[in-house]
Amino acid sequence: MLKRPPQNVKDHVQRRFGDVAANYRRSQVHAAGPDLDRMIAAAALSAETRVLDAGCGAGHTAAAFAGGAGQVIACDFTPAMLAQAKSLARDRGLDNISAQLADVENLPFPGDCFDLIVTRYSAHHWLHPERALAEFRRLLKTGGALLISDIMARENYAQDTFLQTIELLRDPSHVRDYRISEWRDMLKDAGFGCEVLMTFDLSLRFETWTRRMNTPAQHAEMIKTLFNGASADVRRAFRLPARATSGDFEFVIPGAVIRAAVGRN
């Protein structure tokens, strides 16, 4: 009997990540990284800081911020992911983390209630990022800040198209890796000023990357075909191997950390 397909993109996101939530609990990419260190350094945390981790996934970012903040609310749209975040907090004895099931486009909190909102490797799944940013603007106190770390498409259109294609083949719930210029425009429209704190190339192992998302074998082979047929400039930008074969190999995708604040120039 055929399963009924998801009714919309958000249903698809919930189903896909519900199936692989435990994989993200074990993911070293999500557990640590120089981008997470940069986010913590930029946060100026104290015992009075109230943090929202929007799109918390398996809870690694919430746990990292809980070490210096007074309270962290880990929020996610997928129940299975939120269960992983709760389990991680319990295992680490972090009693200042609470969990909230919610969509970033419609958050169940009163206005002006957070000092800091963070989001890491989540925004490329948001169907309407402008709605999420409007919610963050509503929730931040005066002087509060938003920290975003995510995969960022390059300004080069060919490289942008290549990235979106391999992301979608790996994970059909992917929406878009936005360019930094697009983030600047969206943040400006939402009432934020922003600065890019760092850019980075995220190193990935192909087998780990596809296995984490349970990518179908035929899709993984299609990605390898795209790797092998890529132009020279794309190959350089993503540090693709000379030949993507059945064995494991390493490549990179681009990312950035952005800090946004109300009224910042």
Sequence and secondary structure as in RCSB ss.txt:
>XXXX:A:sequence
MLKRPPQNVKDHVQRRFGDVAANYRRSQVHAAGPDLDRMIAAAALSAETRVLDAGCGAGHTAAAFAGGAGQVIAC
DFTPAMLAQAKSLARDRGLDNISAQLADVENLPFPGDCFDLIVTRYSAHHWLHPERALAEFRRLLKTGGALLISD
IMARENYAQDTFLQTIELLRDPSHVRDYRISEWRDMLKDAGFGCEVLMTFDLSLRFETWTRRMNTPAQHAEMIKT
LFNGASADVRRAFRLPARATSGDFEFVIPGAVIRAAVGRN
>XXXX:A:secstr
      SSHHHHHHHHHHHHHHHHHS HHHH  HHHHHHHHHH   TT EEEEET TTSHHHHHHHTT SEEEEE
ES HHHHHHHHHHHHHTT TTEEEEE BTTB  S SS EEEEEEES GGG S HHHHHHHHHHHEEEEEEEEEEE
E B SSHHHHHHHHHHHHHH TT     BHHHHHHHHHHTTEEEEEEEEEEEEEEHHHHHHHTT  HHHHHHHHH
HHHT  HHHHHHHT  SS  SS  EEEEEEEEEEEEET  
